[in-house]
Structures are given as C-alpha cells and as structure tokens.
Amino acid sequence: MNFIVANNVARALFLCVCCVLMASCTQSNGDNDECPVTVDSVEIIDSKMIGETTYYLVYRVSGWHDKTEILELYNDLPTFDRCSQSNLEPIYGDSLEMEQSVSHLYFDPTVNKIEIEYLDSEPDRDHNKNIKIEVTSD
C-alpha cells in the first residue's frame, strides 16, 4: 500500500516539475509576441512612384496545407516582423482566385481602387509573384 501512495506522489511531483520546466523554457520575452504555428511568407514584388507617393505591392502566402495567395498594396514602405506582421495597414488587401493566374493588376490612385484580371489558364504561383502595378485613372 505504501508503494502505491509513494508511486502516486512521485508521479504528481514529476508532473509538477515538468509543468514548471515547460513554463520556464518558453521563448517569450514578456512582450506577448509569439507567432502562430504557421507564419505567412511575405515578399514585396513591385513598387511604383505615382506623384509623390511610392506604392508597394506585397505578395503574401498564408496557411499550411491549403495555402491562400493574398495581394496587399501599401502607400509607404512596409516592414515585417518575425511573425510577418506589417508595421502599416495596407490600403488594399484581397485573396487571389486559386484556380487562375493574374494577368493584370490595375490601380487607380485617385480612389485607391484595384481591379484584378485573370488568365483563363492553369494557376501558376510563380506568375503571381511577377505581378506589376499598372496605373489607371477613371
């Protein structure tokens, strides 16, 4: 009987020690800046000077298994932290159609409006990384 009690006490003590060790071995520095399990990949794929403003087009891939391609447009140079979060809010952001590749991205800077045209061919992620900002005005 004493063996069973001692064994249960040893297990409980072992679990407490494990919990303390796990809590003390975290990489957090107290700023609550932990990233999710999967971090988006981000890449500035184009920039265009329009008037006195330089616009930056960012290609973001989000997700682990079912990836989502996202385009974001910034009116200043964004920087991204280790969790792929930007220091700025994009003026435009939208996910791309998964079944198609982008043929053109038209941007009207007077109203911050974007129009995306797609090809009728098989999707090609590498092609979507080569999108350029084309300026229009209504």
TORDO-906411 format. One record per atom (N, C-alpha, C): residue number from 1; residue in one letter; chain; atom name; x negated, y, z. Coordinates in Angstrom, 3 decimals, m for minus. Atoms other than C-alpha are relative to their C-alpha. Layout:
BEGIN
   nr  rest  kette  atom         x         y         z
  NUM     A      A    CA         X         Y         Z
...
END
This chain:
BEGIN
   nr  rest  kette  atom         x         y         z
    1     M      A     N    m0.820    m1.191     0.000
    1     M      A    CA     0.000     0.000     0.000
    1     M      A     C    m0.865     1.256     0.000
    2     N      A     N     0.897    m1.147    m0.047
    2     N      A    CA    m2.815     2.420     0.865
    2     N      A     C    m0.671     0.218    m1.348
    3     F      A     N     0.624    m0.103     1.321
    3     F      A    CA    m4.363     1.635    m2.519
    3     F      A     C     0.914     0.741    m0.974
    4     I      A     N    m0.971    m0.646     0.894
    4     I      A    CA    m1.178     2.761    m4.353
    4     I      A     C     0.094     1.486     0.314
    5     V      A     N    m0.078    m1.401    m0.402
    5     V      A    CA    m0.978     6.008    m2.364
    5     V      A     C    m1.281     0.721    m0.421
    6     A      A     N     1.275    m0.613     0.370
    6     A      A    CA    m4.667     6.722    m2.914
    6     A      A     C    m0.095     0.166    m1.519
    7     N      A     N     0.025    m0.053     1.462
    7     N      A    CA    m4.280     5.963    m6.635
    7     N      A     C     0.886     1.150    m0.507
    8     N      A     N    m0.906    m1.084     0.387
    8     N      A    CA    m1.326     8.387    m6.942
    8     N      A     C    m0.589     1.363     0.349
    9     V      A     N     0.644    m1.251    m0.400
    9     V      A    CA    m3.222    11.087    m5.053
    9     V      A     C    m1.142     0.315    m0.952
   10     A      A     N     1.114    m0.200     0.932
   10     A      A    CA    m6.240    10.595    m7.310
   10     A      A     C     0.521     0.468    m1.359
   11     R      A     N    m0.604    m0.424     1.276
   11     R      A    CA    m4.036    10.907   m10.420
   11     R      A     C     0.468     1.451     0.063
   12     A      A     N    m0.495    m1.368    m0.157
   12     A      A    CA    m2.402    14.078    m9.125
   12     A      A     C    m1.149     0.996     0.061
   13     L      A     N     1.176    m0.863    m0.094
   13     L      A    CA    m5.775    15.568    m8.232
   13     L      A     C    m0.670     0.142    m1.364
   14     F      A     N     0.593    m0.026     1.334
   14     F      A    CA    m7.143    14.640   m11.669
   14     F      A     C     0.810     0.912    m0.930
   15     L      A     N    m0.856    m0.849     0.836
   15     L      A    CA    m4.162    16.321   m13.419
   15     L      A     C    m0.162     1.478     0.376
   16     C      A     N     0.199    m1.395    m0.426
   16     C      A    CA    m4.625    19.479   m11.334
   16     C      A     C    m1.333     0.541    m0.494
   17     V      A     N     1.317    m0.420     0.462
   17     V      A    CA    m8.324    19.634   m12.184
   17     V      A     C     0.030     0.233    m1.508
   18     C      A     N    m0.102    m0.158     1.458
   18     C      A    CA    m7.536    19.135   m15.901
   18     C      A     C     0.736     1.291    m0.367
   19     C      A     N    m0.756    m1.235     0.281
   19     C      A    CA    m4.975    21.955   m15.853
   19     C      A     C    m0.849     1.235     0.266
   20     V      A     N     0.861    m1.135    m0.322
   20     V      A    CA    m7.421    24.325   m14.171
   20     V      A     C    m1.080     0.155    m1.051
   21     L      A     N     1.047    m0.058     1.018
   21     L      A    CA   m10.158    23.440   m16.654
   21     L      A     C     0.539     0.492    m1.337
   22     M      A     N    m0.593    m0.447     1.266
   22     M      A    CA    m7.853    23.920   m19.642
   22     M      A     C     0.303     1.495     0.041
   23     A      A     N    m0.320    m1.423    m0.123
   23     A      A    CA    m6.742    27.314   m18.369
   23     A      A     C    m1.266     0.855     0.012
   24     S      A     N     1.223    m0.796    m0.075
   24     S      A    CA   m10.309    28.446   m17.709
   24     S      A     C    m0.810    m0.054    m1.285
   25     C      A     N     0.778     0.143     1.235
   25     C      A    CA   m11.621    27.308   m21.115
   25     C      A     C     0.662     0.660    m1.200
   26     T      A     N    m0.646    m0.674     1.114
   26     T      A    CA    m9.296    29.428   m23.208
   26     T      A     C    m0.923     1.059    m0.585
   27     Q      A     N     0.833    m0.993     0.654
   27     Q      A    CA   m10.873    31.787   m25.743
   27     Q      A     C     0.584     1.401     0.120
   28     S      A     N    m0.633    m1.302    m0.140
   28     S      A    CA    m8.558    34.623   m24.806
   28     S      A     C    m0.863     0.918     0.855
   29     N      A     N     0.772    m0.968    m0.772
   29     N      A    CA   m10.234    37.765   m23.578
   29     N      A     C     0.912     0.921     0.799
   30     G      A     N    m0.931    m0.800    m0.771
   30     G      A    CA    m7.128    39.074   m21.872
   30     G      A     C     0.768     1.008    m0.832
   31     D      A     N    m0.687    m0.955     0.862
   31     D      A    CA    m6.015    41.181   m24.852
   31     D      A     C     1.208    m0.612    m0.684
   32     N      A     N    m1.130     0.692     0.588
   32     N      A    CA    m3.396    38.611   m25.842
   32     N      A     C    m0.069     0.036    m1.527
   33     D      A     N     0.237    m0.091     1.433
   33     D      A    CA    m4.878    38.450   m29.347
   33     D      A     C    m0.195    m1.367    m0.650
   34     E      A     N     0.158     1.336     0.544
   34     E      A    CA    m4.531    34.754   m30.028
   34     E      A     C     0.727    m0.108    m1.327
   35     C      A     N    m0.555     0.174     1.333
   35     C      A    CA    m3.882    33.796   m33.635
   35     C      A     C     0.903    m1.230    m0.028
   36     P      A     N    m0.782     1.217     0.173
   36     P      A    CA    m1.270    31.306   m34.795
   36     P      A     C    m0.894    m1.134    m0.500
   37     V      A     N     0.774     1.160     0.430
   37     V      A    CA    m2.397    27.806   m35.748
   37     V      A     C    m0.508     0.186    m1.421
   38     T      A     N     0.434    m0.269     1.373
   38     T      A    CA    m2.498    28.747   m39.437
   38     T      A     C    m0.054     1.508    m0.197
   39     V      A     N     0.194    m1.421     0.238
   39     V      A    CA    m3.868    32.148   m40.347
   39     V      A     C     0.112     0.253    m1.498
   40     D      A     N    m0.136    m0.353     1.410
   40     D      A    CA    m2.875    33.797   m43.629
   40     D      A     C    m1.356     0.333    m0.598
   41     S      A     N     1.182    m0.496     0.705
   41     S      A    CA    m5.565    34.326   m46.211
   41     S      A     C     0.424     1.273    m0.726
   42     V      A     N    m0.304    m1.282     0.619
   42     V      A    CA    m5.652    37.911   m47.467
   42     V      A     C    m1.180     0.451    m0.843
   43     E      A     N     1.036    m0.465     0.916
   43     E      A    CA    m7.537    39.472   m50.348
   43     E      A     C     0.508     1.240    m0.721
   44     I      A     N    m0.339    m1.182     0.791
   44     I      A    CA    m7.496    42.947   m51.879
   44     I      A     C    m0.356    m0.333    m1.444
   45     I      A     N     0.238     0.436     1.375
   45     I      A    CA    m7.063    42.146   m55.576
   45     I      A     C    m0.025     1.142    m1.004
   46     D      A     N     0.051    m1.140     0.917
   46     D      A    CA    m6.675    45.613   m57.102
   46     D      A     C     0.130     1.287     0.799
   47     S      A     N    m0.200    m1.336    m0.560
   47     S      A    CA    m6.853    49.306   m56.323
   47     S      A     C     0.145     0.966    m1.161
   48     K      A     N    m0.226    m0.983     1.061
   48     K      A    CA    m5.700    52.282   m58.344
   48     K      A     C     0.193     1.367     0.627
   49     M      A     N    m0.117    m1.386    m0.446
   49     M      A    CA    m6.131    56.008   m57.782
   49     M      A     C     1.111     0.658    m0.805
   50     I      A     N    m1.112    m0.704     0.632
   50     I      A    CA    m2.903    57.880   m58.521
   50     I      A     C     0.121     1.334     0.714
   51     G      A     N     0.044    m1.313    m0.638
   51     G      A    CA    m3.107    61.600   m57.885
   51     G      A     C    m1.141     0.019     0.999
   52     E      A     N     1.018    m0.026    m1.042
   52     E      A    CA    m4.954    61.963   m54.605
   52     E      A     C     0.055    m1.224     0.904
   53     T      A     N    m0.179     1.178    m0.834
   53     T      A    CA    m3.907    58.574   m53.229
   53     T      A     C    m0.538    m1.234    m0.717
   54     T      A     N     0.439     1.287     0.527
   54     T      A    CA    m5.634    55.246   m53.744
   54     T      A     C     0.910    m1.073     0.580
   55     Y      A     N    m0.888     1.089    m0.390
   55     Y      A    CA    m3.241    52.301   m53.657
   55     Y      A     C    m0.772    m1.315    m0.073
   56     Y      A     N     0.690     1.283    m0.084
   56     Y      A    CA    m4.431    48.815   m52.703
   56     Y      A     C     1.027    m1.127    m0.056
   57     L      A     N    m0.879     1.153     0.148
   57     L      A    CA    m2.753    45.599   m53.811
   57     L      A     C    m0.652    m1.186     0.704
   58     V      A     N     0.511     1.112    m0.795
   58     V      A    CA    m3.183    42.713   m51.371
   58     V      A     C     0.781    m1.262    m0.347
   59     Y      A     N    m0.566     1.323     0.261
   59     Y      A    CA    m2.586    39.049   m52.193
   59     Y      A     C    m0.138    m0.808     1.283
   60     R      A     N    m0.024     0.738    m1.272
   60     R      A    CA    m1.575    37.070   m49.099
   60     R      A     C     0.589    m1.388    m0.255
   61     V      A     N    m0.541     1.359     0.046
   61     V      A    CA    m1.096    33.302   m48.874
   61     V      A     C     0.285    m0.401     1.437
   62     S      A     N    m0.453     0.311    m1.347
   62     S      A    CA     0.900    32.239   m45.847
   62     S      A     C     0.506    m1.440     0.047
   63     G      A     N    m0.519     1.351    m0.183
   63     G      A    CA     1.710    28.795   m44.498
   63     G      A     C    m1.085    m1.053    m0.038
   64     W      A     N     0.949     1.093    m0.065
   64     W      A    CA     0.027    25.468   m44.008
   64     W      A     C     0.225    m0.959    m1.153
   65     H      A     N    m0.290     0.972     1.060
   65     H      A    CA     1.669    22.876   m46.246
   65     H      A     C     0.782     0.658    m1.131
   66     D      A     N    m0.814    m0.715     0.991
   66     D      A    CA     4.371    24.875   m48.030
   66     D      A     C    m0.465     1.438    m0.027
   67     K      A     N     0.599    m1.335     0.049
   67     K      A    CA     2.375    27.947   m48.959
   67     K      A     C     0.928     0.993    m0.702
   68     T      A     N    m0.756    m1.090     0.588
   68     T      A    CA     4.029    31.271   m49.776
   68     T      A     C    m0.977     1.068    m0.449
   69     E      A     N     0.830    m1.081     0.520
   69     E      A    CA     2.359    33.862   m52.001
   69     E      A     C     0.743     1.318     0.208
   70     I      A     N    m0.606    m1.293    m0.329
   70     I      A    CA     3.009    37.462   m50.949
   70     I      A     C    m0.873     1.101    m0.582
   71     L      A     N     0.712    m1.205     0.432
   71     L      A    CA     2.065    40.769   m52.554
   71     L      A     C     0.359     1.133     0.942
   72     E      A     N    m0.198    m1.170    m0.850
   72     E      A    CA     1.610    43.838   m50.368
   72     E      A     C    m0.719     1.177    m0.646
   73     L      A     N     0.603    m1.205     0.548
   73     L      A    CA     0.910    47.378   m51.514
   73     L      A     C    m0.183     1.009     1.125
   74     Y      A     N     0.342    m0.970    m1.039
   74     Y      A    CA    m0.835    49.884   m49.237
   74     Y      A     C    m0.409     1.315    m0.657
   75     N      A     N     0.408    m1.306     0.522
   75     N      A    CA    m1.342    53.622   m49.755
   75     N      A     C    m1.250     0.527     0.702
   76     D      A     N     1.293    m0.287    m0.601
   76     D      A    CA    m4.620    53.550   m47.808
   76     D      A     C    m0.714    m1.340     0.132
   77     L      A     N     0.784     1.232    m0.077
   77     L      A    CA    m7.420    51.006   m47.423
   77     L      A     C     0.321    m0.750     1.292
   78     P      A     N    m0.303     0.766    m1.214
   78     P      A    CA    m6.192    48.304   m45.042
   78     P      A     C    m1.221    m0.788     0.455
   79     T      A     N     0.972     0.938    m0.550
   79     T      A    CA    m8.444    46.355   m42.741
   79     T      A     C     0.796    m1.073     0.729
   80     F      A     N    m0.712     1.132    m0.577
   80     F      A    CA    m7.504    42.953   m41.388
   80     F      A     C    m0.830    m0.596     1.127
   81     D      A     N     0.692     0.613    m1.128
   81     D      A    CA    m8.347    41.408   m38.034
   81     D      A     C    m0.171    m1.497    m0.251
   82     R      A     N     0.272     1.423     0.182
   82     R      A    CA    m9.312    37.780   m37.497
   82     R      A     C     1.279    m0.822    m0.128
   83     C      A     N    m1.292     0.669     0.150
   83     C      A    CA    m5.606    36.868   m37.442
   83     C      A     C     0.715     0.427    m1.285
   84     S      A     N    m0.521    m0.499     1.286
   84     S      A    CA    m5.067    38.527   m40.873
   84     S      A     C     1.093     1.038     0.163
   85     Q      A     N    m0.953    m1.084    m0.217
   85     Q      A    CA    m3.002    41.338   m39.364
   85     Q      A     C    m0.648     1.312    m0.425
   86     S      A     N     0.519    m1.252     0.516
   86     S      A    CA    m3.411    44.723   m41.030
   86     S      A     C     0.119     1.112     1.039
   87     N      A     N    m0.068    m1.181    m0.853
   87     N      A    CA    m4.116    47.991   m39.269
   87     N      A     C     1.059     0.983    m0.503
   88     L      A     N    m1.012    m0.869     0.618
   88     L      A    CA    m1.493    49.607   m41.588
   88     L      A     C     1.240    m0.794    m0.364
   89     E      A     N    m1.215     0.611     0.533
   89     E      A    CA     2.068    48.900   m42.613
   89     E      A     C    m0.015     0.155    m1.516
   90     P      A     N    m0.053    m0.156     1.455
   90     P      A    CA     2.404    48.149   m46.333
   90     P      A     C     1.212     0.834    m0.406
   91     I      A     N    m1.159    m0.742     0.507
   91     I      A    CA     4.647    50.437   m48.369
   91     I      A     C     0.908    m0.927    m0.797
   92     Y      A     N    m0.778     1.015     0.701
   92     Y      A    CA     5.813    47.318   m50.218
   92     Y      A     C    m0.555    m1.361     0.370
   93     G      A     N     0.408     1.379    m0.236
   93     G      A    CA     5.730    43.612   m49.484
   93     G      A     C     1.119    m0.939    m0.398
   94     D      A     N    m1.011     0.964     0.423
   94     D      A    CA     7.518    40.685   m51.087
   94     D      A     C    m0.680    m1.294    m0.401
   95     S      A     N     0.545     1.290     0.405
   95     S      A    CA     7.007    36.991   m51.719
   95     S      A     C     0.235    m0.198    m1.491
   96     L      A     N    m0.086     0.280     1.429
   96     L      A    CA     6.450    35.736   m55.252
   96     L      A     C     0.821    m1.257    m0.243
   97     E      A     N    m0.720     1.200     0.404
   97     E      A    CA     8.566    33.192   m57.083
   97     E      A     C    m1.005    m1.144    m0.124
   98     M      A     N     0.950     1.106    m0.001
   98     M      A    CA     6.882    29.814   m56.592
   98     M      A     C    m0.056    m0.741    m1.343
   99     E      A     N    m0.050     0.758     1.250
   99     E      A    CA     7.924    28.389   m59.975
   99     E      A     C    m0.608     0.753    m1.170
  100     Q      A     N     0.470    m0.825     1.109
  100     Q      A    CA     6.395    31.195   m62.053
  100     Q      A     C    m1.260     0.773     0.369
  101     S      A     N     1.155    m0.883    m0.185
  101     S      A    CA     3.283    33.304   m62.537
  101     S      A     C     0.409     1.414    m0.381
  102     V      A     N    m0.299    m1.406     0.270
  102     V      A    CA     3.363    37.088   m62.561
  102     V      A     C    m0.660     0.422    m1.312
  103     S      A     N     0.586    m0.537     1.232
  103     S      A    CA     2.897    38.725   m65.958
  103     S      A     C    m0.380     1.466     0.183
  104     H      A     N     0.270    m1.432    m0.217
  104     H      A    CA     3.104    42.395   m64.873
  104     H      A     C     0.554     0.436     1.346
  105     L      A     N    m0.481    m0.651    m1.213
  105     L      A    CA     3.458    44.453   m61.718
  105     L      A     C     0.025     1.491    m0.303
  106     Y      A     N    m0.169    m1.418     0.305
  106     Y      A    CA     4.860    47.920   m62.399
  106     Y      A     C     0.287     0.748     1.296
  107     F      A     N    m0.153    m0.800    m1.214
  107     F      A    CA     4.610    50.584   m59.697
  107     F      A     C     0.349     1.424    m0.377
  108     D      A     N    m0.400    m1.391     0.176
  108     D      A    CA     6.464    53.906   m59.677
  108     D      A     C    m0.329     0.741     1.297
  109     P      A     N     0.425    m0.652    m1.245
  109     P      A    CA     4.623    56.075   m57.122
  109     P      A     C     0.925     1.114     0.470
  110     T      A     N    m0.889    m1.085    m0.427
  110     T      A    CA     7.300    58.782   m57.104
  110     T      A     C     1.048    m0.488     0.990
  111     V      A     N    m1.008     0.564    m0.898
  111     V      A    CA     9.724    56.443   m55.287
  111     V      A     C    m0.512    m1.258     0.725
  112     N      A     N     0.601     1.207    m0.596
  112     N      A    CA     7.317    53.686   m54.101
  112     N      A     C     0.796    m1.252    m0.356
  113     K      A     N    m0.779     1.136     0.486
  113     K      A    CA     9.193    51.166   m56.229
  113     K      A     C    m0.901    m0.912    m0.830
  114     I      A     N     0.774     0.989     0.752
  114     I      A    CA     7.678    47.957   m57.602
  114     I      A     C     0.966    m0.912    m0.747
  115     E      A     N    m0.744     0.967     0.804
  115     E      A    CA     9.020    45.762   m60.376
  115     E      A     C    m0.983    m1.072    m0.445
  116     I      A     N     0.871     1.120     0.354
  116     I      A    CA     7.530    42.315   m60.946
  116     I      A     C     0.638    m0.773    m1.145
  117     E      A     N    m0.448     0.833     1.114
  117     E      A    CA     7.835    40.479   m64.267
  117     E      A     C    m0.764    m1.310     0.046
  118     Y      A     N     0.588     1.333    m0.058
  118     Y      A    CA     7.170    36.749   m64.506
  118     Y      A     C    m0.140    m0.611    m1.392
  119     L      A     N     0.160     0.811     1.210
  119     L      A    CA     5.889    34.432   m67.234
  119     L      A     C     0.949    m1.186     0.076
  120     D      A     N    m0.864     1.181     0.029
  120     D      A    CA     8.040    31.506   m68.326
  120     D      A     C    m0.811    m1.291    m0.033
  121     S      A     N     0.861     1.180     0.042
  121     S      A    CA     5.132    29.084   m67.940
  121     S      A     C    m0.160    m0.589     1.397
  122     E      A     N     0.286     0.642    m1.284
  122     E      A    CA     3.885    26.811   m65.173
  122     E      A     C    m0.686     0.998     0.933
  123     P      A     N     0.646    m0.917    m0.945
  123     P      A    CA     2.813    28.637   m61.990
  123     P      A     C    m1.507    m0.225     0.053
  124     D      A     N     1.455     0.048    m0.059
  124     D      A    CA    m0.872    29.450   m61.684
  124     D      A     C    m0.457     0.980     1.072
  125     R      A     N     0.419    m0.861    m1.117
  125     R      A    CA    m2.145    30.766   m58.333
  125     R      A     C    m1.196     0.862    m0.371
  126     D      A     N     1.165    m0.795     0.389
  126     D      A    CA    m5.423    31.877   m59.876
  126     D      A     C     0.419     1.200    m0.833
  127     H      A     N    m0.489    m1.129     0.798
  127     H      A    CA    m3.489    34.020   m62.353
  127     H      A     C     0.580     1.080     0.914
  128     N      A     N    m0.603    m0.976    m0.908
  128     N      A    CA    m1.569    35.670   m59.498
  128     N      A     C    m1.054     0.768     0.796
  129     K      A     N     1.076    m0.725    m0.672
  129     K      A    CA    m4.914    36.643   m57.927
  129     K      A     C    m0.584     1.088    m0.899
  130     N      A     N     0.544    m0.968     0.949
  130     N      A    CA    m5.678    38.692   m61.053
  130     N      A     C     1.008     1.078    m0.401
  131     I      A     N    m1.028    m1.006     0.305
  131     I      A    CA    m2.604    40.944   m60.976
  131     I      A     C    m0.587     1.393     0.138
  132     K      A     N     0.445    m1.398    m0.033
  132     K      A    CA    m3.273    44.618   m61.731
  132     K      A     C     1.213     0.899     0.161
  133     I      A     N    m1.053    m1.008    m0.177
  133     I      A    CA    m1.208    47.642   m60.722
  133     I      A     C     0.154     0.760    m1.317
  134     E      A     N    m0.305    m0.782     1.191
  134     E      A    CA     0.461    49.200   m63.761
  134     E      A     C     0.967     1.118     0.424
  135     V      A     N    m0.767    m1.148    m0.468
  135     V      A    CA     1.861    52.707   m63.202
  135     V      A     C     1.111     0.334    m0.985
  136     T      A     N    m1.143    m0.473     0.775
  136     T      A    CA     5.308    53.738   m64.433
  136     T      A     C     0.608     1.185     0.716
  137     S      A     N    m0.784    m1.077    m0.596
  137     S      A    CA     7.479    56.769   m63.829
  137     S      A     C     1.335     0.057    m0.702
  138     D      A     N    m1.353    m0.064     0.599
  138     D      A    CA    11.229    56.986   m64.340
  138     D      A     C     0.323     1.400    m0.448
END
